[in-house]
Amino acid sequence: MSGNAYPAALRRVIQDISKWPGVGEKTAARMAMYLLRAPRTEVLELAQGLLELKEKIRLCRQCYAFADQELCPICADPGRLPGQLLVVAEPGDLLALEKVGWYRGRYHVLGGLITPLEGVGPDDLRVRELLDRVKTEDVQEVILALNPSLEGETTTAYLAMELKPLGLKVTRIAYGLPMGGEIKYADQQTLKESLSHRVEA
């Protein structure tokens, strides 16, 4: 069926879904057809969930992970160990590392990586906030868990240069991850090994 053969409302949903990362037009059409056949209550629940996602999810004021309160569940947990701060690029990386269940410290989300070709420098990330945290919180070790890519390596080197003069132990995750891989897509065992065998940055 060509795109023009779809009724306008169905075509619009297909076009909207096909904008999602990793979703082509055929997959979007299958998803839209599923929604069309699904019970009305299921579709309304999804619509309500999407609205709440946009209205209620914000960034934690302390670590910048996803939260629905001022603090995310990790920062609000008094049982988390205060001496370690694990630095990641994006909230998705934090979620992947948290699933491993091994790390009990706190996190800091940079909001990206230094990417000169796209005009993203240290001032565009939450580097200042990271430096403020390590100066005001009882942090003894900063673990850099950034993607093994050119941008990740650049960001790791920059952060190590900024953090080491503060007298902190600065480590980085070991490379069980392939060069160019992304933390949020790695399996749990690989992430656990990478954290367990971290090295000086």
Backbone as a ProteinNet text record, in pm:
[ID]
protein_1_A
[PRIMARY]
MSGNAYPAALRRVIQDISKWPGVGEKTAARMAMYLLRAPRTEVLELAQGLLELKEKIRLCRQCYAFADQELCPICADPGRLPGQLLVVAEPGDLLALEKVGWYRGRYHVLGGLITPLEGVGPDDLRVRELLDRVKTEDVQEVILALNPSLEGETTTAYLAMELKPLGLKVTRIAYGLPMGGEIKYADQQTLKESLSHRVEA
[TERTIARY]
85.7	0	88.9	70	150.3	105.1	196	165.6	37.8	6.7	-113	-242	-230	-349.2	-402.2	-318.5	-363.4	-456.6	-561.1	-641.6	-552.3	-590.1	-504.2	-463.3	-557.5	-525.2	-422.5	-436.5	-342.5	-206.6	-207.8	-82.8	-5.8	-77.7	-11.7	57.6	-10.4	49.5	171.8	163.5	277.9	395.7	368.9	475.9	537.1	452.4	503	590.1	544.3	621.2	751.7	750.5	872.3	981.6	950	1052.4	1134.1	1086	1156.6	1285.6	1389.7	1518.1	1502.8	1560.3	1560.4	1429.6	1331.8	1201.9	1184.4	1178.3	1154.9	1005.8	972.1	831.6	751.1	812.1	739.8	708.1	807	785.1	682.1	691.2	594.3	453.3	440.1	308.7	254.9	341.8	298.1	252.3	326.8	289.3	155.9	140.6	15.5	-102.8	-81.5	-188	-223.7	-120.7	-146.9	-234.5	-197.7	-275.3	-418.3	-433.8	-566.7	-655.4	-594.6	-670.7	-680	-594.1	-590.8	-718.1	-752.6	-869.1	-848.8	-955.9	-951.5	-882.9	-910.5	-850.1	-697.8	-644.9	-499.5	-438.2	-504.6	-454.3	-463.1	-571.6	-586.8	-481.6	-451.2	-346.8	-211.3	-182	-56.5	-52.1	-161.2	-167.3	-148.2	-213.2	-199.8	-56.8	3.2	141.7	238	214.6	301.2	286.9	163.8	142.6	212.1	197.9	262.9	414.2	465.3	609.3	660.7	589	630.8	605	497.8	460.4	534.4	565.6	616.4	765.1	823.7	964.8	1051.6	1145.3	1238.8	1378	1473.8	1608.4	1628.1	1690.1	1722.8	1810.2	1781.6	1857.8	1999.9	2027.8	2160.7	2248.4	2195.2	2279.2	2239.4	2121.2	2070.8	2025.3	1989	1923.2	1774.4	1697.4	1553.1	1491.1	1393	1326.1	1183.5	1098.8	963.7	943.6	1050	1054.8	1179.7	1208.6	1331	1455.2	1454.4	1565.6	1520.6	1610.5	1580.4	1584.4	1533.2	1533.8	1673.7	1775.9	1912.6	1965.4	1950.6	1998.4	1918.3	1792.7	1707.5	1731.5	1807.4	1831.1	1944.5	1914.8	2020.8	2118.8	2083.5	2171	2282.1	2278.1	2384	2513.2	2625.9	2755.3	2797.2	2831.6	2863.3	3004.2	3094.8	3235.6	3269.3	3180.1	3207.4	3105.5	3155.1	3069.4	3101.7	3002.3	3021.2	2966.7	3051.7	3015.5	2978.8	2860.3	2813	2772.7	2757.2	2720.6	2571.6	2488.4	2344	2268.2	2143.5	2063.5	2048.6	2044.4	2034	2153.1	2272.7	2391.5	2377.9	2326.7	2304.4	2209.4	2100.2	2002	2064.3	2148.3	2214.1	2309	2387.4	2481.2	2407.9	2298.3	2221.5	2159.9	2123.7	2065.9	2163.7	2293.5	2394.8	2379.8	2340.8	2317.5	2442.9	2557.5	2685	2728.5	2706.1	2752.9	2656.2	2707.9	2622.2	2649.8	2731.2	2759.4	2657.5	2699.3	2611.3	2659.2	2578.1	2605.3	2610.6	2667.2	2659	2644.2	2540.8	2513.4	2561.4	2656.1	2714.1	2618.5	2533.1	2445	2505.7	2602.6	2664.7	2814.4	2883.3	3028.2	3087.3	3212.6	3281	3290.9	3231.3	3226.9	3257.4	3386.6	3423.9	3361.2	3346.8	3290.7	3146.1	3076.2	2937.9	2928.6	3044.3	3046.4	3013.7	3028.1	2999.6	3130.9	3148.8	3268.8	3235.4	3333.5	3310.7	3205.1	3197.9	3101.1	2956.8	2938.6	2804.2	2756.8	2846.1	2813.8	2807.3	2771.8	2760.6	2892.8	3001.1	3134.1	3146.5	3100.8	3108.4	3031.7	2912.7	2832.1	2904.3	2975.3	3052.9	3163.4	3235.4	3343.9	3289.1	3173.6	3110.8	3074.5	3022.9	2981.9	3100.3	3210.1	3322.9	3387.4	3367.8	3422.4	3333.9	3203	3110.8	3061.9	3068.2	3026.6	3150.3	3129.1	3239.4	3279.6	3339.8	3376.6	3525.4	3557.7	3698.5	3739.9	3643.2	3675.6	3570.6	3618.4	3531.3	3561.5	3456.5	3470.3	3413.5	3495.7	3452.2	3404.5	3275	3215.2	3156.1	3245	3203.2	3227.3	3150.7	3158.1	3300.1	3343.2	3475.8	3474.9	3471.5	3471.5	3568.2	3592.9	3682	3629.4	3497.5	3436.7	3445.7	3423.3	3433	3574.3	3673.3	3813.4	3853.3	3807.4	3836.9	3778.6	3654.5	3587.2	3653.4	3691	3759	3890.6	3968.7	4098.3	4078.7	3978.8	3953.2	3911.8	3819.6	3772.2	3883.7	3966.6	4078.7	4172.6	4196.8	4284	4225.7	4091.9	4026.2	4015.9	3997.6	3969.2	4093.4	4197.8	4315.8	4379.3	4387.2	4444.9	4365.9	4242.8	4161.4	4194.1	4290.8	4333.5	4243	4162	4070.1	4134.6	4084.6	4118.5	4027.9	4086.3	4008.9	4035.4	3928.6	3942.2	3848.7	3867.8	3780.6	3745.7	3631.2	3592.3	3688.7	3708.8	3796.4	3724.5	3800.3	3739.6	3709.4	3592.9	3531.3	3439.9	3419.9	3333.2	3413.5	3356	3429.2	3440.6	3547.4	3565.2	3447.6	3388.2	3272.5	3141.1	3147.8	3025	2961	2838.7	2768.3	2730.4	2752.7	2728.3	2585.1	2489.8	2349.8	2306.6	2385.5	2350	2433.8	2526	2612.2	2536.9	2579.6	2513.3	2560.7	2484.1	2509.6	2643.2	2680.8	2807.5	2926.3	2920.7	3028.3	3040.4	2925.7	2928.1	2983	2942.6	2993.1	3144.5	3195.7	3340.8	3412.6	3352.6	3413.7	3425.3	3321.8	3324.5	3421.6	3418.6	3501.7	3651.2	3687.9	3828.9	3867.3	3806.3	3839.5	3985.2	4038.8	4179.8	4194.4	4314.2	4340.9	4321.5	4257.7	4233.4	4353.6
-119.3	0	123.8	213.4	335	427.8	520.1	611.5	689.4	723.4	803	722.1	588.2	503.6	497.3	536.2	535.1	652.7	634.4	749.9	850.7	976.6	1084.3	1062.8	1022.4	1006	895.1	785.5	674.2	713.5	784.7	831	921.7	1006.1	1098.2	1021.5	918.4	839	764.5	708.9	638.6	735.1	854.1	952.8	993.9	1009.5	1049.4	939.6	815.2	704.4	682.9	703.1	680.4	782.6	888.5	985.8	933.6	827.2	773.8	706.8	711.4	649.7	499.6	453.6	311.2	256.1	342.2	296.2	344.7	248.9	282.8	290.6	322.3	340.5	210.4	95.9	-31.5	-66.6	-49.3	-76.9	19.6	146.1	245.6	208.1	157.7	116.6	-0.7	-99.1	-212.9	-166.1	-72.6	-20.8	53.7	134.8	210.3	116	10	-88.5	-159.8	-187.4	-250.8	-159.1	-30.7	65.1	76	68	76.7	-40.5	-159	-278.9	-296.3	-229.7	-247.3	-191.8	-243	-187.8	-39.3	34.1	179	211.8	131.1	158	149.9	54.3	40.2	162.3	209.4	326.8	451.6	465.2	580	576.3	456.3	442.9	486.3	445.4	485.5	636.7	694.2	839.8	913.3	865.4	927.9	915.2	796.9	775.7	869.7	891.6	982.4	1126.2	1166.7	1301.6	1318.2	1217.8	1225.1	1226.2	1152.2	1150.5	1292.8	1368.1	1504.2	1602.2	1578.5	1673.5	1650.5	1524.4	1493.6	1462.5	1413.8	1375.3	1499.1	1515.5	1628.9	1575.6	1662.7	1620.9	1643.7	1546.4	1555.9	1679.1	1755.1	1878.4	1851.7	1727.2	1695	1623.3	1518.7	1439.2	1454.7	1510.8	1535.6	1409	1305.8	1187.6	1218	1125.7	1143.2	1131.7	1216.4	1215.8	1264.7	1228.6	1286.1	1369.9	1385	1474.4	1561.5	1644.9	1725.6	1638.3	1529.2	1435.3	1304.1	1240.8	1108.4	1006.3	885.4	784.3	751.9	760.4	728.3	836.7	963.4	1072.7	1081.9	1041.1	1046.6	928.3	828.1	707.4	729.9	733.9	757	641	527	410.5	411.6	507	513.7	564.4	507	545.1	681.9	775.9	911.1	928.9	834.7	856.4	841.8	778.7	757.9	832.2	888.8	957.2	900.1	837.8	776	870.8	912.8	1012.3	942.7	974	919.2	1033.7	1002.1	1105.6	1135.6	1029.8	1046.6	966.1	1004	926.4	779.2	749.4	610	526.6	588.1	517.9	485.2	579.7	558	440.8	438	330.5	195.1	187.7	62.2	16.7	108.1	73.6	36.4	101.4	73.6	-65.9	-112.1	-246.4	-355.2	-327.7	-425.7	-461.1	-361.9	-386	-394.6	-361.7	-375.5	-244.7	-133.7	-3.3	54.5	100.8	153.1	300.9	366.4	507.6	597.4	720.4	817.9	845.1	918.1	944.2	1093.8	1124.5	1259.6	1245.3	1306.2	1297.4	1426.2	1412.2	1528.9	1595.6	1516.8	1572.5	1568.2	1479.4	1464.5	1442.6	1453.9	1438.9	1556.8	1586.9	1691.7	1646.9	1724.8	1689.5	1815.2	1845.6	1969.4	1987.3	1878.2	1889.1	1937.1	1915.1	1961.8	2087.1	2141.7	2264	2244.1	2120.3	2093	2089	2187.8	2193.3	2170.1	2176.5	2154	2246.5	2369.2	2465	2429	2339.3	2296.7	2176.3	2120.3	2004.8	2047.4	1953.7	1984.7	1957.7	2013.8	1998.1	2086.2	2211.1	2301.6	2244.1	2186.6	2126.2	2006.9	1930	1816.8	1866.3	1968.1	2022.3	2079.2	2144.5	2196.1	2082.1	1972.3	1859.3	1795.9	1776	1708.9	1799.1	1928.9	2021	2030.3	2009	2026.9	1895.9	1785.6	1656.8	1576.9	1475.7	1394.7	1289.2	1334.3	1245.5	1214.9	1084.8	1043.8	989.7	931.8	874.5	915.9	959.1	985.9	879.7	805.4	700.6	754.1	757.8	806.6	688	685.5	575.9	633.4	667.4	730.2	635.3	650.8	560	551	430.8	414.8	462.1	591.5	654.2	771.5	834.6	951.1	1060	1082.7	1185.9	1146.4	1017.6	969.1	981.3	947.6	957.7	1103.1	1191.5	1334.8	1387.2	1350	1396.1	1337.3	1210	1145.5	1216.4	1244.1	1311.3	1450.6	1522.6	1657.9	1653.7	1564.1	1555.9	1513.2	1417.2	1374	1491.8	1572.2	1689.5	1790.7	1805.7	1899.6	1845.4	1713.6	1654.2	1618.4	1572.5	1525.3	1631.7	1758	1859.8	1880.9	1829.8	1845.1	1738	1650.5	1549.4	1427.7	1406.6	1292.8	1174.3	1055.6	938.3	942.7	942.2	948.1	819.8	739.8	613.4	614.2	517	501.2	353.9	326.4	186.8	117.7	-11.9	-91	-117.7	-156.6	-175.1	-319.6	-364.5	-484.1	-437.9	-304.6	-246.2	-224.7	-257.9	-236.6	-87.5	-50.8	88.3	129.2	240.9	288.8	237.4	149.4	97.2	200.7	172.3	262.6	189.5	253.4	193.4	145.9	226.2	191.3	66.6	22.9	-96.7	-218.6	-203.5	-315.2	-410	-539.2	-634.7	-613.8	-664.6	-638.8	-696.2	-815.3	-875.2	-791	-742	-656.1	-530.2	-469	-347.7	-376	-488.8	-524.7	-541.3	-612.3	-632.2	-498.8	-411.5	-281	-197.9	-204.8	-131.5	-194.8	-328.4	-400.4	-382	-373	-366	-226.7	-124.6	11.9	43.4	138.6	173.2	323.3	365.5	508.3	582.2	696.8	776.5	864.1
0	0	0	-94.6	-97.6	14.2	50.5	159.9	138.4	11.2	-17.5	-3.9	-1.7	9.3	152.2	248.9	388.7	413.6	494.1	536.6	608.4	604.9	656.6	802.1	889.4	1031.6	1052.3	976.4	987	930.3	818.4	757	853.2	924.4	1018.8	1130.8	1185.8	1293.4	1242.4	1121.8	1062.6	1046.5	995.3	976.5	1110.2	1213.1	1344.7	1405.5	1397.6	1456	1380	1247.5	1168.4	1198.3	1274.1	1316.7	1434.4	1500.2	1616.6	1572.9	1656.2	1620.2	1594.7	1485.6	1455.3	1401.4	1375.6	1325.5	1181.6	1089.5	949.3	920.9	796.6	760.2	772.8	736.4	745.5	890.3	978.1	1120.8	1177.1	1137.7	1183.5	1139.1	1016	966.1	1047.4	1080.9	1163.4	1300.8	1360	1492	1486.3	1382.9	1368.3	1346.6	1266.5	1244.4	1374.9	1456.7	1585.9	1672.3	1676.4	1756.4	1704.4	1574.2	1513.7	1556.9	1569.2	1608.3	1759.6	1835.9	1981.7	2045.2	2163.1	2234	2263.3	2260.3	2284.3	2417	2521.2	2653.1	2647.1	2570.4	2559.4	2490.5	2385.4	2313.4	2401.5	2477.1	2567.4	2678.1	2729.5	2831.9	2777.2	2653.4	2590.1	2572	2521.9	2501.3	2633.5	2739.7	2871.7	2923	2900.7	2942.8	2872.1	2742.7	2666.8	2715.2	2745.7	2799.8	2933.9	3021.2	3152.8	3140	3041.7	3016.2	2991.5	2908.6	2876.6	2990.4	3066.1	3170.8	3302.3	3334.7	3468.3	3474.9	3364.7	3370.6	3350.4	3442.2	3437.5	3468.1	3482.6	3520	3669	3733.8	3875.7	3898.4	4001.1	4025.4	4074.8	4113.8	4165.2	4062.4	4000.1	3908	3761.1	3734.2	3598.5	3526.7	3604.2	3547.9	3535.9	3476.9	3467.9	3606.2	3633.7	3763.5	3746.8	3842.1	3844.8	3970.6	4049.4	4165.3	4147.8	4247.7	4237.6	4232.8	4311.5	4311.3	4248.9	4174.3	4118.8	4232.9	4210.7	4317.2	4370.7	4285.8	4330.6	4423.6	4384.8	4470.3	4599.9	4596.4	4715.4	4809	4763.5	4842.1	4942.1	5073.3	5172.6	5183.1	5125	5130	5025.9	4933.6	4832.2	4895.9	4851.3	4907	4852.2	4940.9	4894.1	4838.4	4862.8	4827.2	4680.7	4602.3	4460.5	4375	4266	4169.5	4032.1	3968.8	3837.8	3731.7	3640.5	3539.6	3408.7	3357.4	3230.1	3137.9	3009.5	2912.5	2913.9	2918.6	2903.3	3008.2	3038.3	3133.5	3094.6	2964.4	2920	2964.4	2969.5	3016.9	3165.5	3241.9	3385.2	3406.5	3332.2	3347.7	3316.1	3212	3175.6	3286.4	3340.6	3447.5	3576.4	3602.6	3723.8	3718.9	3599.7	3585	3626	3614.9	3653.3	3801.2	3883.5	4025.2	4109	4053.7	4124.3	4189.7	4122.7	4169.6	4271.9	4386.3	4492.9	4523.8	4442.1	4463.7	4395.1	4367.5	4303.7	4160.9	4085.5	3943.5	3914.4	3797	3741.2	3589.7	3533.4	3389.5	3321.8	3229.1	3162.4	3064	3001.5	2898.8	2760.3	2739.6	2609	2621.6	2510	2503.5	2427.8	2454.3	2379.6	2234	2144.6	2002	1920.8	1901.1	1833.1	1695.6	1618.6	1483.7	1485.3	1597.3	1610.4	1696.7	1732	1810.6	1957.6	2009.3	2150	2226.6	2314.8	2397.6	2543.7	2631.4	2774.6	2835.2	2785.2	2840.4	2804.4	2707.2	2667.2	2748.5	2829.6	2912.5	3059.3	3146.1	3289.8	3362.3	3307.6	3366.5	3490.1	3481.1	3596.6	3715.5	3685.2	3791.2	3853.8	3771.3	3822.2	3916.1	3873.4	3956.1	4086.8	4080.1	4202.8	4297.3	4242	4326	4397.4	4325.1	4389.5	4495.4	4483.5	4584.3	4707.9	4689.4	4802.1	4863.5	4788.1	4840.8	4883.3	4963.4	5015.4	4912.3	4801.9	4691.5	4698.5	4702.2	4699.2	4562	4487.2	4356.6	4254.2	4138.5	4024.6	3920.1	3881.3	3780.5	3649.8	3546.6	3416.5	3332.2	3301.9	3225.3	3097.7	3005.7	2880.2	2764.4	2657.5	2543.7	2487.8	2448.3	2387.5	2242.4	2225	2092.3	2098.3	1985.6	1983.5	2076.4	2071.8	2157.2	2304.9	2332.6	2470.7	2524	2440.5	2482.1	2506.2	2418	2433.2	2563.9	2591.7	2713	2837	2831.8	2944.8	2975.7	2872.1	2892	2950.9	2901.4	2952	3098.7	3133.5	3271.3	3366.2	3324	3408	3436	3333.4	3348.6	3448.3	3447.7	3537.9	3681.2	3694.5	3825	3905.9	3840.1	3913.3	4002.6	3959.5	4048.6	4178.2	4184	4305	4409.1	4377.9	4473.8	4481.3	4378.3	4375	4304.5	4337.1	4257.7	4135.6	4016.8	3892.8	3815.5	3796.2	3724.1	3604.3	3517.8	3401	3390.3	3330.3	3316.4	3221.2	3243.7	3157.8	3025.9	2924.9	2794.2	2762.2	2809.9	2755.7	2643.2	2637.9	2535.3	2407.2	2292.4	2167	2135	2066.9	2025	1938.2	1969.3	1895.1	1951.6	2053.6	2114.7	2206.1	2248.1	2338.2	2465.3	2578.3	2708.9	2722.5	2679.9	2702.9	2627.4	2528	2452.4	2490.7	2585	2624.3	2717.4	2716.8	2805.8	2950.2	3044.9	3186.9	3233.2	3184.9	3228.1	3181.9	3058.3	3006.5	3090.4	3124.2	3205.8	3344.9	3403.8	3537.1	3534.7	3432	3420.3	3398.6	3318.2	3291	3418	3502.3	3629.2	3728.4	3736.3	3832.3	3805.5	3678	3639.4	3590.2	3650.3	3608	3637.6	3561.9	3571	3593.8	3634	3653.2	3522.1	3528.3	3406.7	3378.1
[MASK]
+++++++++++++++++++++++++++++++++++++++++++++++++++++++++++++++++++++++++++++++++++++++++++++++++++++++++++++++++++++++++++++++++++++++++++++++++++++++++++++++++++++++++++++++++++++++++++++++++++++++++

